[in-house]
Amino acid sequence: MVAQALDLVDQPLMVSTRGEDSVNSNSSVTNGVNGDTDLKKLKKSKVSPTTPRRSSARIQALQKTEKTLAGPNAIVVKEKDKCQDNVKEEKGKKRSRKSGAGESLVVEEASVEEESVLLLKKKPSACDKDDIKPENAVGQSGDKSDTVKVKDTIRLFNKHYLQFVQEEEKRCGKVETQPKDANTSKKSSQKASKSKKGAPPVDSKKPAKRPDLKAISKMMQNSEILYSEKRIGNIPGIEVGYQFYSRAEMVAVGFHSHWLNGIDFMGQSYAKAYNLEFPIAIAIVLSGMYEDDQDNAEDVVYTGQGGHNLTGDKRQIRDQKLERGNLALKNCAEQCVPVRVIRGHDSSSSYSGKVYTYDGLYKVVNHWSETGIAGFKVFKFRLRRLEGQPTLTTNQVFFTYGRVPQSIAEIRGLVCEDITGGQEDIPIPATNVVDDPPVPPTGFTYCKSLKVAKNVKLPTNATGCNCKGSCNDPTTCACALRNGSDFPYVSRNGGRLVEAKDVVFECGPKCGCGPGCVNRTSQKGIRYRLEVFRTAKKGWAVRSWDFIPSGAPVCEYTGILGRTEDMDIVLENNYIFEIDALQTIKGLGGRERRSQDGEIPEDILNKYDDLSSESVPEFCIDAGSTGNIARFINHCCEPNLFVQCVLSTHDDLRLARVMLFAADNIPPLQELTYDYGYALDSVLGSDGKIKQMPCYCGAADCRKRLF
């Protein structure tokens, strides 16, 4: 979908400051764009999170995007013989260790052999024995930066995760819709109670709890783990302060290779590639599981693994042994090998209940054994953070980009309490700490819903499903059948789109289901606390005060729905969004299709056979004079939103609704952005000459130019 640029360029994707930086400018504001900006008609298109950009429909210019591959940023560790003096000095400070061996716990971490089988795809290649160097990355390749590779891998994990959630919801829906009378229910209950021990469990409507584990298992089977071989030191593309929303995400990237173990280590299989004594610890997770842990940020006393009641009261129930992860940490201390430290914090917004932040590299400076709080022997390891790293961030709430205001009085630079004028269920404030004097966004009228131009008539011949209450069975729901015999959404977190599609067919006014149906997810309005804020280089921008999970709808792009040919005469309008669902389905104008042949119903596609070669969309949305929050969302070369066409009240692809969905798990106060989809040198001015505009998004793979 081609759309007009609103605020030209956006601020860095991963740095969202709440307007702390001030500038000495007195720029005026017109229609939400800097007054001294002279823009002609600009186009932007629907681009999925991984879709390559295309040239303008009118110019068809060749796109030439140059990207550089950032080199690996893994640490090189000193040789064993170079740190023996330091080890001897530390040994003099250690407490004496008892050699008593306790009985091993039955329900605890996976063994070294299990990890080798599950997580190592191939043996590491030989490298220089004089230094400790990471192996070459295994997994994704190409000219993408390391940051983008990590982001793409997490997106792939989220896609698999939502697909497994979808499978469970489908199974549960089938159980709920099975007809049962009192006698049937009673007999089923009696039959279940008489089932023999060890017999396969009877299918129930209780959802499986670990679709995340199923997702990483699938990624392992498909060789989709980004760094499948373990690495010492930093992981390319993951900077200090990076946040994971589950242990499974760490596994998907290769940052920490086990979803449960606190200590990740390299076993004897790596001995040929390193001049070290193995096992060697490479990462630990601090999440408050062990009662004997002491966390003082820069200095940590970490309790070893083993003897812990993982499935019960989380207390120590047996002595620990100097083996596996414990031995690996000991070897790190004696060989000066740094360890990645990740801290877990409770988070109600994360599907795992926690968020995990990478806090940098630590060295193991001491180790000893002692009797723990529960009376059993535990091994202790003192870790100290290496100098020269970015400042710790996990002491600033659980997200790192500032503090979310709790009331209107706490909002700094407030210039408007609610730009919607009460139209939205959740007020949207506007802040400005850039302009002097501060000014609010002006020159437009807020409009919650789409308005239709006089010369455009929306179809009214939409069909509907016969479901009652809520749609549960995709094999019988007419709307689900149009989506490829499956519901496009899962009900988790209020409704999340499983994956981007050419078009989503939702339930509409002629359907028998109610407003709570999961297949009406995009129709439920804005459900996150959003804020419009002023930036130094690009006018207005948007961020959320709430965590937004991937696949969640953020907002619709509203304005005046009209014909594209009528909008061409408005040269200074920078808010035109062309509806190109039909062109995307047909792959016209360089657009990349999201769906396969046969997924879109033929009775709908056949209506447009005479337009098979038309690459210019017939209709568009004009948000210049009237629109909603979407008109303030900026461009980014690595966006966290994507555009999705949706049909519900009719079946005309040319007039589909335009929705913005979360492409990633978006933390609070991170700016919301999507890719405008410009090709370089694809925009002409009124004089017919090619126009150029720099991009300030700050993304790792930024093209440096918007067009």
Long-range contacts (C-beta under 8 A, 24 or more apart in sequence): 1-44, 1-45, 1-46, 1-577, 1-578, 1-579, 1-580, 1-581, 1-584, 1-617, 1-643, 1-645, 1-658, 2-43, 2-44, 2-45, 2-46, 2-56, 2-57, 2-576, 2-577, 2-578, 2-580, 2-617, 2-620, 2-677, 3-43, 3-44, 3-45, 3-557, 3-575, 3-576, 3-577, 3-578, 3-620, 3-621, 3-643, 3-658, 3-676, 4-41, 4-42, 4-43, 4-44, 4-573, 4-574, 4-575, 4-576, 4-577, 4-623, 4-624, 5-39, 5-42, 5-44, 5-574, 5-635, 5-676, 5-706, 6-32, 6-33, 6-539, 6-540, 6-574, 6-575, 6-623, 6-631, 6-632, 6-633, 6-634, 7-32, 7-33, 7-535, 7-538, 7-539, 7-540, 7-541, 7-632, 7-633, 7-634, 7-635, 8-33, 8-34, 8-37, 8-39, 8-538, 8-539, 8-634, 8-635, 8-693, 8-706, 9-537, 9-538, 9-634, 9-635, 9-693, 9-694, 9-695, 9-696, 9-697, 9-706, 10-535, 10-538, 10-541, 10-634, 10-635, 10-636, 10-671, 10-673, 10-696, 10-697, 11-535, 11-536, 11-537, 11-538, 11-541, 11-634, 11-671, 11-696, 11-697, 11-698, 12-671, 12-697, 12-698, 12-699, 13-636, 13-638, 13-639, 13-640, 13-670, 13-671, 13-673, 13-697, 13-698, 13-699, 14-670, 15-401, 15-698, 16-401, 16-402, 16-543, 16-669, 16-670, 16-671, 17-401, 17-402, 18-401, 18-402, 18-412, 18-431, 18-433, 18-533, 18-669, 19-412, 19-413, 19-431, 19-432, 19-433, 19-434, 19-533, 19-534, 19-535, 20-433, 21-434, 21-536, 22-433, 22-434, 22-436, 23-434, 23-536, 24-436, 25-434, 25-435, 25-436, 26-435, 26-436, 27-435, 28-439, 29-435, 29-439, 29-441, 29-442, 29-443, 29-539, 30-442, 30-443, 31-443, 31-444, 31-574, 31-575, 31-624, 31-625, 32-441, 32-442, 32-443, 32-444, 32-539, 32-540, 32-631, 32-632, 33-539, 33-574, 34-538, 34-539, 37-539, 39-572, 39-574, 39-693, 40-571, 40-572, 40-683, 40-684, 40-685, 40-686, 40-691, 41-568, 41-570, 41-571, 41-572, 41-573, 41-574, 41-576, 42-574, 42-576, 42-676, 42-678, 42-683, 42-707, 43-576, 43-578, 43-677, 43-678, 43-682, 43-683, 44-577, 44-635, 44-675, 44-676, 44-677, 44-678, 45-578, 45-580, 45-591, 45-676, 45-677, 46-580, 46-581, 46-584, 46-591, 46-642, 46-643, 46-644, 46-645, 46-658, 46-677, 47-642, 47-643, 47-674, 47-675, 47-677, 48-500, 48-592, 48-594, 48-642, 49-152, 49-155, 49-500, 49-639, 49-642, 49-663, 50-152, 50-155, 51-591, 51-592, 51-594, 52-592, 53-675, 53-677, 53-678, 53-679, 54-589, 54-590, 54-591, 54-592, 54-677, 54-679, 55-589, 55-590, 55-679, 55-682, 56-678, 56-679, 56-682, 56-683, 57-578, 57-583, 57-589, 57-615, 57-616, 57-617, 58-616, 59-682, 59-683, 59-684, 60-589, 60-590, 61-679, 61-680, 61-681, 61-682, 62-679, 63-590, 63-679, 63-680, 63-682, 64-680, 65-680, 65-703, 66-703, 67-143, 67-144, 67-145, 67-701, 68-143, 68-145, 69-143, 69-144, 69-145, 70-145, 70-146, 70-147, 70-236, 70-237, 70-700, 71-236, 72-134, 72-137, 72-146, 72-236, 73-146, 73-234, 73-236, 74-133, 74-134, 74-231, 74-232, 74-233, 74-234, 74-235, 74-236, 75-232, 75-233, 75-234, 75-338, 75-361, 76-131, 76-132, 76-133, 76-233, 77-131, 77-132, 77-232, 77-233, 77-335, 77-336, 77-337, 77-338, 78-336, 79-130, 79-131, 79-132, 79-275, 80-275, 80-276, 80-277, 80-335, 80-336, 82-336, 83-335, 83-336, 86-336, 87-333, 87-334, 87-335, 87-336, 90-333, 90-365, 90-366, 93-366, 94-366, 94-367, 94-368, 95-368, 95-369, 95-370, 96-368, 97-322, 97-367, 97-368, 97-369, 97-379, 98-369, 98-377, 100-319, 100-377, 101-319, 101-321, 102-306, 102-307, 102-318, 102-319, 102-320, 102-321, 102-376, 102-377, 103-318, 103-319, 104-306, 104-318, 104-321, 105-306, 105-307, 105-308, 105-309, 105-317, 105-318, 107-309, 107-310, 107-311, 108-305, 108-306, 108-307, 108-308, 108-310, 109-258, 109-260, 109-261, 109-262, 109-263, 109-305, 109-306, 109-324, 109-325, 110-258, 110-260, 110-261, 111-324, 112-265, 112-267, 112-268, 112-279, 112-324, 115-257, 115-258, 115-267, 116-267, 116-269, 118-220, 119-220, 119-225, 119-228, 119-230, 119-251, 119-257, 119-258, 120-228, 120-229, 120-230, 120-269, 121-220, 121-223, 121-225, 121-228, 121-229, 122-228, 122-229, 123-269, 123-272, 124-229, 124-269, 124-270, 124-272, 124-273, 125-273, 126-272, 126-273, 127-273, 127-274, 129-274, 129-275, 130-275, 131-275, 132-232, 132-274, 132-275, 132-276, 132-337, 134-231, 134-232, 134-233, 135-229, 135-231, 135-273, 137-226, 137-227, 137-236, 138-223, 138-225, 138-227, 138-228, 138-229, 139-223, 139-224, 139-225, 139-226, 139-227, 139-228, 139-254, 140-226, 144-701, 145-237, 145-700, 145-701, 146-236, 146-237, 146-700, 147-237, 147-638, 147-699, 147-700, 147-701, 148-237, 148-638, 148-700, 148-701, 149-226, 149-236, 149-237, 150-226, 150-237, 150-238, 150-253, 151-638, 151-664, 153-224, 153-225, 153-226, 153-252, 153-253, 154-249, 154-252, 154-253, 154-664, 154-665, 155-550, 155-663, 155-664, 156-219, 156-224, 156-252, 157-215, 157-216, 157-219, 157-248, 157-249, 157-252, 158-550, 158-551, 158-664, 158-665, 159-498, 159-499, 160-214, 160-215, 160-218, 160-219, 161-211, 161-212, 161-215, 161-248, 162-490, 162-492, 162-496, 162-498, 162-499, 162-550, 162-551, 163-215, 163-498, 163-499, 164-208, 164-211, 164-214, 164-215, 165-211, 165-490, 165-492, 166-486, 166-487, 166-490, 166-498, 167-211, 168-207, 168-208, 168-211, 169-207, 169-490, 169-491, 169-492, 170-474, 170-486, 170-487, 171-203, 171-205, 172-205, 172-206, 172-207, 173-472, 173-473, 174-472, 174-473, 175-203, 175-204, 175-205, 176-205, 176-472, 177-472, 177-473, 212-246, 212-248, 212-259, 212-351, 212-352, 213-248, 213-259, 215-248, 215-252, 216-248, 216-251, 216-252, 216-259, 219-252, 224-252, 225-251, 225-252, 225-253, 225-254, 226-252, 226-253, 226-254, 227-253, 227-254, 227-255, 228-254, 229-254, 230-254, 230-257, 230-264, 230-266, 230-270, 230-282, 231-282, 232-266, 232-274, 232-280, 232-282, 232-337, 232-338, 233-338, 233-340, 233-361, 234-340, 234-361, 235-340, 238-358, 239-358, 239-390, 240-358, 240-359, 240-360, 240-389, 240-390, 240-393, 241-357, 241-358, 241-359, 241-390, 241-393, 241-400, 242-357, 242-358, 243-355, 243-356, 243-357, 243-358, 243-399, 243-400, 243-667, 244-342, 244-355, 244-356, 244-357, 244-358, 245-347, 245-350, 245-351, 245-352, 245-354, 245-355, 245-356, 245-665, 246-350, 246-351, 246-352, 246-354, 246-356, 247-285, 247-352, 247-356, 248-352, 249-356, 250-342, 250-356, 255-283, 255-340, 255-342, 255-358, 256-283, 256-285, 256-340, 256-342, 260-310, 261-305, 261-325, 262-286, 262-287, 262-289, 262-290, 262-305, 262-325, 263-304, 263-305, 263-324, 263-325, 263-326, 263-328, 263-329, 264-325, 265-324, 265-325, 265-328, 265-329, 266-328, 276-331, 276-335, 276-337, 277-331, 277-334, 277-335, 278-328, 278-331, 279-324, 279-325, 279-327, 279-328, 279-331, 280-328, 280-331, 280-332, 280-335, 280-337, 281-325, 281-328, 281-329, 281-331, 281-332, 281-337, 281-339, 281-364, 282-339, 282-340, 283-339, 283-340, 283-341, 283-342, 284-329, 284-339, 284-340, 284-341, 284-342, 284-383, 285-342, 285-343, 285-344, 285-356, 286-341, 286-342, 286-343, 286-344, 287-343, 287-344, 287-345, 287-354, 287-356, 288-344, 289-314, 290-316, 290-378, 291-315, 291-316, 291-372, 291-373, 291-374, 292-316, 292-372, 292-373, 292-378, 292-380, 295-343, 297-385, 297-392, 297-394, 297-395, 298-384, 298-385, 298-392, 299-382, 299-383, 299-384, 299-385, 300-341, 300-362, 300-382, 300-383, 300-384, 301-380, 301-381, 301-382, 301-383, 302-329, 302-380, 302-381, 302-382, 302-383, 303-372, 303-378, 303-379, 303-380, 303-381, 304-329, 304-378, 304-379, 304-380, 304-381, 307-376, 307-378, 315-374, 316-372, 316-373, 316-374, 316-375, 316-376, 316-378, 317-374, 317-376, 318-376, 319-376, 319-377, 319-378, 320-369, 320-376, 320-377, 320-378, 320-379, 322-369, 322-379, 326-379, 329-364, 329-367, 329-379, 329-381, 330-364, 330-367, 330-379, 330-381, 332-363, 332-364, 333-363, 333-364, 333-365, 333-366, 333-367, 333-381, 336-363, 337-364, 338-362, 338-363, 338-386, 339-363, 339-364, 339-383, 341-383, 341-385, 343-394, 345-394, 345-398, 346-398, 347-398, 347-547, 349-546, 349-547, 349-549, 350-547, 350-665, 351-492, 351-493, 351-549, 355-398, 355-399, 357-393, 357-394, 357-398, 357-400, 359-385, 359-392, 359-393, 359-394, 360-385, 360-386, 360-389, 360-390, 360-392, 361-385, 361-386, 361-389, 362-386, 399-547, 399-667, 399-668, 399-669, 400-667, 401-667, 401-668, 401-669, 401-670, 402-669, 404-545, 404-668, 404-669, 405-545, 413-438, 413-533, 413-534, 415-439, 415-440, 416-440, 416-441, 416-532, 419-446, 419-532, 419-629, 420-446, 420-448, 420-628, 420-629, 421-446, 423-447, 423-448, 424-448, 424-525, 424-526, 424-629, 425-525, 425-526, 425-527, 426-526, 426-527, 426-528, 426-529, 426-530, 428-526, 428-530, 428-531, 428-532, 428-629, 429-531, 429-532, 430-531, 430-532, 430-533, 430-534, 430-540, 431-531, 431-532, 431-533, 431-534, 432-533, 432-534, 433-534, 434-534, 434-535, 434-536, 435-534, 438-534, 441-532, 441-540, 441-632, 443-625, 444-623, 444-624, 444-625, 444-626, 444-627, 444-631, 445-625, 445-626, 446-626, 446-627, 446-628, 447-558, 447-559, 447-626, 447-627, 447-628, 448-525, 448-558, 448-628, 449-558, 450-556, 450-558, 450-559, 450-560, 450-561, 450-621, 450-657, 451-558, 451-559, 451-560, 451-561, 451-626, 452-560, 452-561, 453-560, 453-561, 453-562, 453-563, 453-566, 455-562, 455-563, 455-566, 456-561, 456-562, 456-563, 456-619, 456-655, 458-649, 458-650, 458-652, 458-655, 459-650, 459-651, 459-652, 459-655, 460-650, 461-650, 461-651, 462-508, 462-509, 462-510, 462-648, 462-649, 462-650, 462-651, 463-510, 463-651, 464-507, 464-508, 464-509, 464-510, 464-511, 464-512, 465-507, 465-511, 465-512, 465-513, 466-512, 467-507, 467-511, 467-512, 467-513, 467-517, 468-512, 468-513, 469-513, 469-514, 469-517, 470-513, 470-514, 470-516, 470-517, 470-518, 471-507, 471-511, 471-513, 471-517, 471-518, 471-519, 477-519, 479-505, 479-506, 479-507, 479-508, 479-511, 479-519, 480-519, 482-601, 482-604, 484-595, 484-599, 487-518, 487-519, 488-519, 489-518, 489-519, 489-521, 489-551, 490-518, 490-551, 491-518, 493-549, 493-552, 494-521, 494-524, 494-527, 494-552, 495-521, 495-524, 495-552, 495-553, 496-521, 496-549, 496-550, 496-551, 496-552, 497-521, 497-551, 497-552, 497-553, 497-644, 497-661, 498-551, 499-551, 500-594, 500-642, 500-644, 500-661, 501-594, 501-595, 501-644, 502-581, 502-584, 502-585, 502-593, 502-594, 502-595, 502-599, 502-600, 502-645, 503-581, 503-585, 503-595, 503-600, 503-645, 503-646, 503-647, 503-653, 503-656, 504-644, 504-645, 504-646, 504-647, 505-647, 505-648, 506-646, 506-647, 506-648, 507-648, 508-648, 508-649, 508-650, 509-649, 520-648, 521-553, 522-553, 522-556, 522-644, 522-646, 522-648, 522-657, 522-659, 523-648, 524-553, 526-554, 526-555, 526-629, 528-552, 528-554, 530-555, 530-629, 530-672, 532-629, 532-632, 535-634, 537-696, 538-634, 538-696, 540-632, 541-632, 541-633, 541-634, 541-671, 541-672, 542-629, 542-632, 542-633, 542-634, 542-671, 542-672, 543-669, 543-670, 543-671, 543-672, 544-666, 544-668, 544-669, 544-670, 544-672, 545-668, 545-669, 546-668, 547-665, 547-666, 547-667, 547-668, 548-662, 548-665, 548-666, 549-662, 549-665, 550-662, 550-663, 550-664, 550-665, 550-666, 551-661, 551-662, 552-661, 552-662, 553-659, 553-660, 553-661, 553-662, 554-641, 554-660, 554-661, 554-662, 554-672, 555-628, 555-629, 555-630, 555-659, 555-660, 556-628, 556-630, 556-657, 556-658, 556-659, 556-660, 557-621, 557-623, 557-627, 557-628, 557-630, 557-631, 557-643, 557-658, 557-659, 557-660, 558-621, 558-623, 558-627, 558-628, 558-630, 559-621, 559-622, 559-623, 559-624, 559-626, 559-627, 559-628, 559-631, 560-621, 560-622, 560-623, 560-625, 560-626, 561-619, 561-620, 561-621, 561-655, 562-619, 562-620, 562-621, 562-622, 563-618, 563-619, 563-620, 564-616, 564-617, 564-618, 564-619, 564-620, 567-620, 567-622, 570-622, 570-624, 571-686, 573-622, 573-624, 574-624, 575-622, 575-623, 575-624, 575-627, 575-631, 576-620, 576-621, 576-622, 576-623, 576-624, 577-620, 577-621, 577-622, 577-623, 577-658, 578-616, 578-617, 578-619, 578-620, 579-617, 579-619, 579-620, 579-621, 579-645, 579-654, 579-655, 579-656, 579-658, 580-617, 581-645, 581-653, 581-654, 581-656, 582-608, 582-611, 582-617, 582-653, 582-654, 583-614, 583-615, 583-617, 584-645, 585-653, 586-612, 588-613, 588-614, 588-615, 589-615, 589-616, 604-651, 604-653, 608-653, 608-654, 617-654, 618-654, 619-654, 619-655, 621-658, 630-660, 633-660, 633-672, 633-673, 633-674, 634-671, 634-673, 634-697, 635-673, 635-674, 635-675, 635-676, 635-695, 635-697, 635-706, 636-671, 636-673, 636-674, 636-675, 636-697, 636-699, 637-675, 637-695, 637-697, 637-699, 637-701, 637-702, 637-703, 638-697, 638-699, 638-700, 638-701, 638-702, 639-663, 639-673, 639-674, 639-675, 640-664, 640-666, 640-670, 640-672, 640-673, 640-674, 641-672, 641-673, 641-674, 642-674, 642-675, 643-674, 673-697, 676-706, 678-706, 678-707, 679-707, 680-705, 680-707, 681-707, 682-707, 683-707
